[in-house]
Amino acid sequence: MYKISHELPDYEKYNLVSQIRRAAISITSNIAEGYGRFHYQENIQFCRQSRASIYECEDHLITCLDEGYINEELYKNTLFLLVETRKILDGYINYLSQELKKSKIK
């Protein structure tokens, strides 16, 4: 997403570029912050926020395509990466949910 933000016109510097960069960095930042939390439920919540940022990036990606800032190939390749990232994150959230259930049983 950062590479795409470099390709956008200067007049998008304080609008779409800024939003893309904030959403992209939010994906990894929330995962890291959740990992640093003590309880599974807190970690899950931060991962859910990360997942929301992935969807936000997907929306920005569509805007870039619609406005002609990127081509179809770059759109498809980046969308693939976002979808795969979301699938991995969903798996991690499921794992954390199972661990949370186990911890409540004990």
C-alpha distances in whole Angstrom, upper triangle without the diagonal:
4,5,5,6,9,10,11,15,16,18,14,14,16,14,11,9,11,10,7,7,10,9,6,9,12,11,12,15,17,17,19,21,22,23,25,27,30,31,29,29,27,24,24,23,20,19,19,18,15,15,15,12,10,12,11,8,10,12,9,8,12,13,11,13,16,16,16,13,11,14,15,14,10,10,13,11,8,10,12,10,9,13,14,13,15,18,18,17,20,22,22,23,26,27,27,29,31,32,33,35,37,37,39,41,43
4,5,5,7,9,10,14,15,16,14,12,14,14,11,8,10,11,7,6,10,10,7,9,12,12,13,15,17,18,19,21,23,24,25,27,31,32,30,30,28,25,26,25,22,21,22,19,16,18,18,14,13,16,14,11,13,15,12,11,15,15,13,15,18,17,17,14,13,16,17,17,13,13,16,14,11,14,16,13,13,17,17,16,18,21,20,20,23,25,24,25,28,29,29,31,34,34,34,37,39,39,40,43,44
4,5,5,7,9,13,14,17,14,13,16,16,13,10,13,14,10,10,13,14,11,13,16,16,16,18,21,21,22,24,26,27,28,31,34,35,33,33,31,29,29,28,25,24,25,23,20,20,20,17,16,18,16,13,14,16,13,12,15,15,12,14,18,17,16,12,11,13,15,14,10,12,15,13,10,14,15,13,14,18,18,17,19,22,22,22,25,27,26,28,30,31,31,34,36,36,37,40,41,41,43,46,47
4,5,5,7,11,13,15,12,12,15,14,11,9,12,12,9,10,13,13,11,14,16,16,17,19,21,22,23,25,27,28,30,32,35,36,34,34,32,29,29,28,25,24,24,22,20,20,19,16,15,16,14,11,12,13,10,9,12,12,9,11,14,13,12,9,8,11,13,12,9,10,13,12,9,12,14,13,13,17,18,17,19,22,22,22,25,27,27,28,31,32,32,34,36,37,38,40,42,42,44,46,48
4,5,5,9,10,12,9,8,11,11,8,5,8,9,7,7,11,11,10,12,15,16,17,18,21,22,23,25,26,28,29,31,35,35,34,33,31,29,29,28,25,24,24,22,19,20,19,16,15,17,14,11,13,14,10,10,13,12,9,12,15,13,13,10,10,14,16,16,12,13,16,15,12,15,17,16,15,19,20,19,20,24,24,23,26,28,28,29,32,33,33,34,37,38,38,41,42,42,44,47,48
4,6,8,9,12,10,9,12,13,11,8,11,13,10,10,14,15,13,15,18,19,19,21,23,24,25,27,29,30,31,33,37,38,37,36,34,32,32,31,28,27,27,25,22,23,23,19,19,20,18,15,17,17,14,13,16,15,12,15,17,15,14,10,11,14,17,17,13,15,18,17,14,17,20,18,18,22,23,21,23,26,27,26,29,31,31,32,35,36,35,37,40,40,41,44,45,45,47,50,51
4,7,9,12,10,10,14,14,11,9,13,14,12,13,16,17,15,18,20,21,22,24,26,27,28,30,31,33,34,36,40,40,39,38,36,34,34,33,30,29,29,27,24,25,24,21,20,21,19,15,17,17,13,12,15,13,10,12,14,12,11,7,8,11,14,14,11,13,16,15,14,16,19,18,18,22,23,22,24,27,28,27,30,32,32,33,36,37,37,39,42,42,43,45,47,47,49,51,53
4,7,8,7,8,11,10,8,7,11,12,11,12,15,16,15,18,20,21,22,24,26,27,28,30,32,33,34,36,40,40,39,38,36,34,34,32,29,29,28,26,24,24,23,20,19,20,17,15,16,15,12,11,13,11,8,11,13,10,10,6,8,12,15,16,13,13,17,17,15,17,20,20,19,22,24,23,25,28,29,28,30,33,33,33,36,38,38,39,42,42,43,45,47,47,49,51,53
4,5,6,7,11,11,10,9,12,14,13,15,18,19,19,21,23,24,26,27,29,30,31,33,34,36,37,39,43,43,42,41,39,37,37,35,32,32,31,29,27,27,26,23,23,23,20,18,19,18,14,15,16,13,11,13,14,11,11,8,11,14,18,19,16,17,21,21,19,21,24,23,23,26,28,27,28,31,32,32,34,36,36,37,40,41,41,42,45,46,46,49,51,51,52,55,56
4,5,5,9,10,10,9,11,14,14,15,17,19,19,21,23,25,26,26,29,31,31,32,35,36,37,39,43,43,42,41,39,37,37,35,33,32,32,29,28,29,27,24,24,24,21,19,21,20,16,17,19,16,14,17,17,14,14,12,15,18,21,22,20,20,24,24,22,23,27,26,25,28,30,29,30,33,34,33,35,38,38,38,41,42,42,43,46,47,47,49,51,51,52,55,57
4,5,7,8,9,9,11,13,14,15,17,19,20,21,23,25,27,27,29,31,32,33,35,37,38,39,43,43,42,41,39,37,37,35,33,33,32,29,28,28,26,23,24,24,21,19,21,19,16,17,18,15,13,16,16,13,14,12,16,19,22,24,21,21,25,25,23,24,28,27,26,29,31,30,30,34,35,33,35,38,38,38,41,43,42,43,47,47,47,49,52,51,52,55,57
4,6,5,5,6,8,10,11,12,14,15,16,18,20,21,24,24,25,28,29,29,31,33,34,36,40,40,39,38,35,34,33,31,29,29,28,25,24,25,23,20,20,20,17,16,17,16,12,14,15,12,11,14,14,11,13,10,14,17,20,21,19,18,22,22,19,21,24,23,22,25,27,26,27,30,31,30,32,35,34,34,37,39,38,40,43,43,43,46,48,48,49,52,53
4,6,7,5,6,9,10,10,12,15,15,16,18,20,22,22,24,26,27,28,30,32,32,34,38,38,38,37,34,33,33,31,28,28,28,25,23,25,23,19,20,21,18,16,19,17,14,15,17,15,13,17,17,15,16,13,15,19,22,23,20,20,23,23,20,22,25,24,22,26,28,26,27,30,31,29,32,35,34,34,37,38,38,39,42,42,42,45,47,47,48,51,52
4,7,6,5,8,10,11,11,14,15,16,17,20,22,21,23,26,26,26,29,31,31,33,36,37,36,35,32,31,32,29,26,27,27,23,22,24,22,19,20,20,17,16,19,17,14,16,18,15,15,18,19,16,18,16,18,22,24,26,22,22,25,25,22,23,26,25,23,26,29,26,27,31,31,29,31,34,34,33,36,38,37,38,41,42,41,44,46,45,46,50,51
4,6,5,6,9,10,11,12,14,16,17,19,21,21,22,25,26,26,28,30,31,32,36,36,35,34,31,30,30,28,25,26,25,21,21,22,19,16,18,18,14,14,16,14,11,14,15,12,12,16,16,14,16,14,16,20,22,24,21,19,23,23,20,21,24,23,21,24,27,25,25,28,29,28,29,33,32,31,35,36,35,36,40,40,39,42,45,44,45,48,50
4,5,5,6,9,10,10,12,14,15,17,19,20,21,23,25,25,27,29,30,31,35,35,34,32,30,29,28,26,24,24,23,20,19,19,17,14,15,15,11,11,13,11,7,10,12,9,9,12,13,11,13,11,13,17,18,20,17,16,19,20,16,17,21,20,18,21,23,22,22,25,26,25,27,30,29,29,32,34,33,34,38,38,38,40,43,42,43,46,48
4,5,5,6,9,10,11,12,14,16,18,18,20,22,23,24,26,28,29,30,34,34,33,32,30,28,28,26,24,24,23,20,19,20,18,15,15,16,13,11,14,13,9,11,14,11,10,14,15,13,14,11,13,17,19,20,16,16,19,19,16,17,20,19,17,21,23,21,22,25,26,24,27,30,29,29,32,34,33,34,38,38,38,40,43,42,43,46,48
4,6,5,6,9,10,11,12,15,16,16,18,20,21,22,24,26,27,28,32,32,31,30,28,26,27,24,22,22,22,18,17,19,17,14,15,16,13,12,15,14,11,13,16,14,13,17,18,16,18,15,17,20,22,23,19,19,22,21,18,19,22,20,18,22,24,21,22,25,26,24,26,29,28,28,31,33,32,33,36,36,36,39,41,40,41,45,46
4,5,5,6,8,10,10,13,15,15,16,19,20,20,22,24,25,26,30,30,29,28,25,24,24,22,19,19,19,16,15,16,14,10,12,13,9,9,12,11,8,11,13,12,12,15,16,15,17,15,16,20,21,22,19,17,20,20,16,17,20,19,16,19,21,19,19,23,23,21,23,26,26,25,28,30,29,30,34,34,33,36,38,38,39,42,43
4,6,5,6,9,10,11,13,14,16,18,19,20,21,23,25,26,30,30,29,28,25,24,23,22,19,19,18,15,14,15,13,10,10,11,8,6,10,10,6,8,12,11,10,13,15,15,16,13,14,17,18,19,15,14,17,16,13,14,17,15,13,16,18,16,17,20,21,19,22,24,24,24,27,29,28,29,32,33,33,35,37,37,39,41,43
4,5,5,6,8,10,12,12,14,16,17,18,20,22,23,24,28,29,28,27,24,23,23,21,18,18,19,16,14,15,14,11,12,14,11,9,12,13,10,12,15,14,13,17,19,18,19,16,16,19,21,21,17,16,19,18,14,16,18,16,14,18,19,17,18,21,21,19,22,25,24,24,27,28,27,29,32,32,32,35,37,37,38,41,42
4,6,5,6,9,11,10,12,14,15,15,18,20,21,22,26,26,25,24,22,20,21,19,16,16,16,13,12,14,12,9,11,13,10,9,13,13,11,14,16,16,16,19,20,20,21,19,19,22,23,24,20,19,21,20,17,17,20,18,15,18,20,17,17,21,21,19,21,24,22,22,26,27,26,27,30,30,30,33,35,34,35,39,40
4,6,5,7,9,10,10,13,15,15,16,19,20,21,25,25,24,22,20,19,18,17,14,14,13,10,9,10,9,5,7,9,6,6,10,10,9,11,14,14,14,17,19,19,20,18,18,21,21,22,18,17,19,18,14,14,17,15,12,15,17,14,14,18,18,16,18,21,20,19,23,24,23,25,28,28,28,30,33,32,33,36,38
4,5,5,7,9,10,12,13,15,16,18,19,21,25,25,24,23,21,19,19,18,14,14,14,12,9,11,11,7,7,10,9,7,10,12,10,11,15,15,15,17,19,20,20,18,17,20,20,20,16,15,17,16,12,13,15,12,10,13,15,12,13,16,16,14,17,20,19,19,22,23,23,24,27,28,28,31,32,32,34,36,38
4,5,6,6,9,10,11,12,14,16,17,19,22,23,22,22,19,17,18,17,13,13,15,12,9,12,12,9,10,13,12,10,14,15,14,15,18,18,18,21,23,23,24,21,20,23,24,23,20,19,21,19,15,16,18,15,13,16,17,14,15,18,17,15,18,20,19,19,23,23,22,24,27,27,27,30,32,31,33,36,36
4,6,5,6,8,10,10,12,14,15,16,20,20,19,19,16,14,15,13,10,10,11,8,6,9,9,6,9,11,10,10,13,15,14,16,19,19,19,22,24,24,25,23,22,25,25,25,22,20,22,20,17,17,19,16,13,16,17,13,13,17,16,14,16,19,17,17,20,21,20,22,25,24,24,27,29,28,30,33,34
4,6,6,7,9,10,11,13,15,16,20,20,18,18,16,13,13,13,9,8,10,8,4,7,8,6,6,10,10,9,12,14,14,15,18,19,19,21,23,24,25,23,22,24,24,23,20,19,19,18,15,15,16,13,10,13,13,10,10,13,12,10,13,15,14,14,17,18,17,19,22,22,22,25,27,27,28,31,32
4,5,5,6,9,10,11,12,15,18,19,17,18,16,13,14,14,10,9,12,10,7,10,12,9,10,14,14,13,15,18,17,18,21,22,22,24,26,27,27,25,24,26,26,25,21,21,21,19,16,17,17,14,12,15,14,11,12,15,13,11,14,16,13,14,18,18,17,19,22,21,22,25,26,26,28,31,31
4,5,5,6,9,10,11,13,16,17,17,17,14,12,14,13,9,10,12,10,8,11,13,10,12,15,15,14,17,19,19,20,23,24,23,26,28,28,29,27,26,28,29,28,24,24,25,23,19,20,21,18,16,18,18,14,15,18,16,13,16,18,15,16,19,19,18,20,23,22,22,25,27,26,28,31,31
4,5,5,6,8,10,11,14,15,14,14,11,9,10,9,5,6,9,7,5,9,10,9,11,14,14,14,17,19,19,20,23,24,24,27,28,29,30,28,27,30,29,29,26,24,25,24,20,20,21,18,16,17,17,14,13,16,15,11,14,16,13,13,16,17,15,17,20,19,19,22,24,23,24,28,28
4,6,5,6,9,10,13,14,12,13,11,8,9,10,6,5,9,9,6,9,12,11,12,15,16,16,18,20,20,21,24,25,26,28,30,31,32,29,28,30,29,28,26,24,25,23,20,20,20,17,15,16,16,12,12,14,12,9,12,13,10,10,14,14,12,15,18,17,17,20,21,21,23,26,26
4,5,5,6,9,12,14,13,14,12,9,11,12,9,9,12,12,10,13,15,14,15,18,18,18,21,23,23,24,27,28,28,30,32,33,34,31,30,32,32,31,27,27,27,25,22,22,23,19,18,19,18,15,15,17,15,12,15,16,13,13,17,16,14,17,20,18,18,22,23,22,24,27,27
4,5,5,7,10,12,12,13,9,8,11,10,7,9,12,11,10,14,15,14,16,19,19,19,22,24,24,25,28,29,29,31,33,34,35,32,32,34,34,33,30,29,29,28,25,25,25,22,20,22,21,17,17,19,17,14,17,18,14,14,18,17,14,17,20,18,18,21,22,21,23,26,26
4,5,5,9,9,9,9,6,4,7,7,5,7,10,10,9,12,14,14,16,18,19,20,22,24,24,26,28,29,30,32,34,35,36,34,33,35,34,33,31,29,29,28,25,24,25,22,20,21,20,16,16,17,15,12,14,15,12,11,14,14,11,13,16,15,14,18,19,17,19,22,23
4,5,8,9,9,11,9,6,9,11,8,9,12,13,12,14,17,17,18,21,21,22,24,26,27,27,30,31,32,34,36,37,38,35,34,36,35,34,31,30,30,28,26,25,25,22,20,21,20,17,17,18,15,12,15,15,11,11,14,13,10,14,16,14,14,18,18,17,19,22,22
4,7,9,10,12,9,8,11,12,10,12,15,15,14,17,19,19,20,23,24,24,26,28,29,30,32,34,34,36,38,39,40,37,36,38,38,37,34,33,33,31,28,28,28,25,23,25,23,20,20,21,19,16,18,18,15,15,18,16,13,16,18,16,16,19,20,18,20,23,23
4,6,8,9,6,6,10,10,9,11,14,14,15,17,19,19,21,23,24,25,27,29,29,31,33,34,35,37,39,40,41,39,38,40,39,39,36,34,35,33,30,30,30,27,25,26,25,21,21,22,20,17,18,19,15,14,17,16,12,15,17,14,13,17,18,15,17,21,20
4,7,9,8,8,11,12,12,14,16,17,18,20,22,23,24,26,27,28,30,32,33,34,37,38,38,40,42,43,45,42,41,43,43,42,39,38,37,36,33,33,32,29,28,28,27,24,23,24,22,19,20,20,16,15,17,16,12,14,16,13,12,15,15,13,15,18,17
4,6,6,7,9,10,11,13,15,16,17,19,21,22,23,25,26,28,29,31,32,34,36,37,38,40,41,43,44,42,41,43,42,41,39,37,37,35,33,32,31,29,27,27,26,23,22,22,20,18,18,18,15,13,15,13,10,11,13,10,8,12,13,10,12,15,15
4,5,5,6,9,10,10,12,14,15,16,18,20,21,23,24,26,27,29,30,31,33,35,36,38,39,41,42,40,39,40,39,38,36,34,34,33,30,29,29,26,24,24,23,20,19,19,17,14,14,14,11,9,11,10,6,7,10,7,6,9,11,9,11,14,14
4,5,5,6,9,10,11,13,14,15,17,19,20,21,23,25,26,27,29,30,32,33,35,37,38,39,41,39,38,40,39,38,36,34,34,33,30,29,29,27,24,24,23,21,19,19,18,15,14,15,13,10,11,12,8,8,11,10,7,10,12,11,11,15,16
4,5,5,6,9,10,11,13,14,16,17,19,20,21,23,25,26,27,29,31,32,33,35,37,38,39,38,37,39,38,37,35,33,33,32,29,28,28,26,23,23,23,20,19,20,18,15,15,16,13,11,14,14,10,11,14,13,10,14,16,14,15,18,19
4,5,5,6,9,10,11,12,14,15,17,19,20,21,23,25,26,27,29,31,32,33,35,36,38,36,34,36,35,35,32,31,30,29,26,25,25,23,20,21,20,17,16,17,15,12,13,13,10,8,11,11,8,10,13,11,10,14,15,14,16,19,19
4,5,5,6,9,10,10,12,14,15,17,18,20,21,23,24,26,27,29,30,32,33,35,36,35,33,35,34,33,31,29,29,28,25,24,24,22,19,19,18,16,14,15,13,10,10,11,9,6,9,10,7,7,11,11,9,12,15,14,15,18,20
4,5,5,6,9,10,11,13,14,16,17,19,20,21,23,25,26,27,29,31,32,33,35,33,33,34,33,33,31,29,29,28,25,24,24,22,19,19,20,17,15,16,16,12,12,14,12,9,12,13,10,11,14,14,12,15,18,17,17,21,22
4,5,5,6,9,10,11,13,15,15,17,19,20,21,23,25,26,27,29,30,32,33,31,30,32,32,31,29,27,27,26,23,22,23,20,17,18,18,15,14,16,15,11,12,14,12,10,13,14,12,13,16,16,15,18,20,19,20,23,24
4,5,5,6,9,10,11,13,14,15,17,19,20,21,23,25,26,27,29,30,32,30,29,30,29,29,26,24,24,23,20,19,19,17,15,15,15,12,10,12,11,7,8,11,8,7,11,12,10,11,15,15,14,17,19,19,20,23,24
4,5,5,6,9,10,11,12,14,15,17,19,20,21,23,25,26,27,29,31,29,28,30,29,29,26,24,24,23,21,19,19,18,15,15,15,13,10,12,12,9,9,12,10,8,11,13,11,12,15,16,15,17,20,20,21,24,25
4,5,5,6,9,10,11,13,14,15,17,18,20,21,23,25,26,27,29,27,27,29,28,28,25,23,24,23,20,19,20,18,15,15,17,14,12,14,14,11,12,15,13,11,15,16,15,15,19,19,18,21,23,23,23,27,28
4,5,5,6,9,10,11,13,14,15,17,19,20,21,23,25,26,27,25,24,26,25,25,23,21,21,20,17,16,17,15,12,13,14,10,9,12,12,8,10,13,12,11,14,16,14,16,19,19,19,22,24,24,25,28,29
4,5,5,7,9,10,11,13,14,15,17,19,20,21,23,25,26,25,23,25,24,24,21,19,19,19,16,14,15,13,10,10,11,9,6,9,10,7,8,11,11,10,13,15,14,15,18,19,19,21,24,24,25,28,29
4,5,5,6,9,10,11,13,14,16,17,19,20,21,23,25,23,23,24,24,24,22,19,20,20,17,15,16,15,11,12,14,12,9,13,14,11,11,15,15,13,16,18,17,18,21,22,21,23,26,26,27,30,32
4,5,5,6,9,10,10,12,14,15,16,18,20,21,23,21,20,22,22,22,19,17,18,18,14,13,15,14,10,12,14,11,10,14,14,12,13,16,16,15,18,20,19,20,23,24,23,26,28,28,29,32,34
4,5,5,6,9,10,10,13,14,15,17,18,20,21,20,18,20,19,19,17,14,15,15,11,10,12,10,6,8,10,8,7,11,12,10,11,15,15,14,17,19,19,20,23,24,24,26,28,29,30,32,34
4,5,5,6,9,10,11,13,14,15,17,19,20,19,18,20,19,19,17,14,15,15,12,10,12,12,8,9,12,11,9,12,14,12,13,16,17,16,18,21,21,21,24,26,25,27,30,30,31,33,36
4,5,5,6,9,10,11,12,14,15,17,19,17,17,19,19,20,17,14,16,17,13,12,15,14,10,12,15,13,12,15,17,15,16,19,19,18,21,24,23,24,27,28,27,30,32,32,33,36,38
4,5,5,6,9,10,10,12,14,15,16,15,14,16,16,17,14,11,13,13,10,9,12,11,8,11,13,12,11,15,16,15,16,19,20,19,22,24,24,25,28,29,29,31,33,34,35,37,39
4,5,5,6,9,10,11,12,14,15,14,13,15,14,15,13,9,11,12,9,7,10,10,7,9,12,11,11,14,16,15,16,19,20,20,22,24,25,25,28,29,30,31,34,35,36,38,40
4,5,5,6,9,10,11,12,14,14,14,15,15,16,14,11,13,15,12,10,13,14,11,12,16,15,14,17,19,18,19,22,23,22,24,27,27,27,30,32,31,33,36,37,37,40,42
4,5,5,6,9,10,10,12,11,11,14,14,16,13,11,13,14,11,11,14,14,12,14,17,16,16,19,21,20,21,24,24,24,27,29,29,29,32,34,33,36,38,38,39,42,44
4,5,5,6,9,10,11,10,9,11,11,12,10,7,10,11,8,8,11,12,10,12,15,15,15,18,20,19,21,23,24,24,27,29,29,30,33,34,34,36,38,39,40,43,45
4,5,5,6,9,10,10,9,11,10,12,11,8,10,12,10,9,13,14,12,13,17,17,17,19,22,21,22,25,26,26,28,30,31,31,34,36,36,37,40,41,42,44,46
4,5,5,6,8,8,9,12,12,15,13,10,13,15,13,12,16,17,15,17,20,20,19,22,24,24,25,28,29,28,31,33,33,34,37,38,38,40,42,43,44,46,48
4,6,5,6,5,6,9,10,12,10,8,12,13,11,12,15,16,15,17,20,20,20,23,25,24,26,29,29,29,32,34,34,35,38,39,39,41,43,44,45,48,49
4,5,5,6,5,6,7,10,9,7,10,12,11,11,14,16,15,17,20,20,20,23,25,25,26,29,30,30,32,34,35,36,38,40,40,42,44,45,46,48,50
4,5,8,8,9,10,13,13,10,13,16,15,14,17,19,18,19,22,23,23,25,27,27,28,31,32,32,34,36,37,37,40,42,42,43,46,47,47,50,52
4,6,8,10,12,15,14,12,15,17,16,16,20,21,20,22,25,25,25,27,30,29,30,33,34,34,36,39,39,39,42,44,44,46,48,49,49,52,54
4,5,7,9,12,11,11,14,16,15,16,19,20,20,22,24,25,25,28,30,30,31,34,35,35,37,39,40,41,43,45,45,47,49,50,51,53,55
4,7,10,12,10,10,14,15,14,15,18,19,18,21,23,23,24,27,28,28,30,32,33,33,36,38,38,39,42,43,43,46,48,48,49,52,54
4,7,8,6,7,10,11,11,12,15,16,16,18,20,21,22,24,26,26,28,30,31,32,34,36,36,38,40,41,42,44,46,47,48,50,52
4,6,6,6,9,10,11,12,14,16,17,18,20,21,23,24,26,27,28,31,32,33,35,36,37,39,41,42,43,45,47,48,49,51,53
4,6,5,6,9,10,10,12,14,15,16,18,20,21,22,24,25,26,28,30,31,33,35,36,37,39,40,41,43,45,46,47,49,51
4,5,5,6,9,10,11,13,14,15,17,18,20,21,23,24,26,27,29,30,32,33,35,36,38,39,40,42,44,45,47,48,50
4,6,5,6,8,10,11,12,14,15,16,18,20,21,22,24,26,27,28,30,32,33,34,36,38,39,41,42,43,45,47,49
4,6,5,6,9,10,10,12,14,15,16,18,20,21,22,24,26,27,28,30,31,32,35,36,37,39,41,42,43,45,47
4,6,5,6,9,10,10,12,14,15,16,18,20,21,23,24,25,27,29,30,31,33,35,36,37,39,40,42,44,46
4,6,5,6,9,10,11,12,14,16,17,19,20,21,23,24,26,27,29,30,32,33,35,36,38,39,41,43,44
4,5,5,6,9,10,11,12,14,15,16,18,20,21,22,24,26,27,28,30,32,33,35,36,37,39,41,43
4,5,5,6,9,10,10,12,14,15,16,18,20,21,22,24,25,27,29,30,31,33,35,36,37,39,41
4,5,5,6,8,10,11,12,14,15,17,18,20,21,23,24,26,27,29,30,32,33,35,36,38,40
4,5,5,6,9,10,11,12,14,15,17,18,20,21,23,24,26,27,28,30,32,33,35,37,38
4,5,5,6,9,10,10,12,14,15,16,18,20,21,22,24,26,26,28,30,31,33,35,36
4,5,5,6,9,10,10,12,14,15,16,18,20,21,23,24,25,27,29,30,32,33,35
4,5,5,6,9,10,11,13,14,15,17,19,20,21,23,24,26,27,29,31,32,34
4,5,5,6,9,10,11,12,14,15,16,18,20,21,22,24,26,27,29,31,32
4,5,5,6,9,10,10,12,14,15,16,18,20,21,22,24,25,27,29,31
4,5,5,6,9,10,11,12,14,15,17,18,20,21,23,24,26,27,29
4,5,5,6,9,10,11,12,14,15,17,18,20,21,23,25,26,28
4,5,5,6,9,10,10,12,14,15,16,18,20,21,23,25,26
4,5,5,6,9,10,10,12,14,15,17,18,20,21,23,25
4,5,5,6,9,10,11,12,14,15,17,18,20,21,23
4,5,5,6,9,10,11,12,14,15,16,19,20,21
4,5,5,6,9,10,10,12,14,15,17,19,20
4,5,5,6,9,10,11,12,14,16,17,19
4,5,5,6,9,10,11,12,14,16,17
4,5,5,6,9,10,10,12,14,16
4,5,5,6,9,10,11,13,15
4,5,5,6,9,10,11,13
4,5,5,6,9,10,11
4,5,5,6,9,10
4,5,5,6,9
4,5,5,7
4,5,6
4,6
4
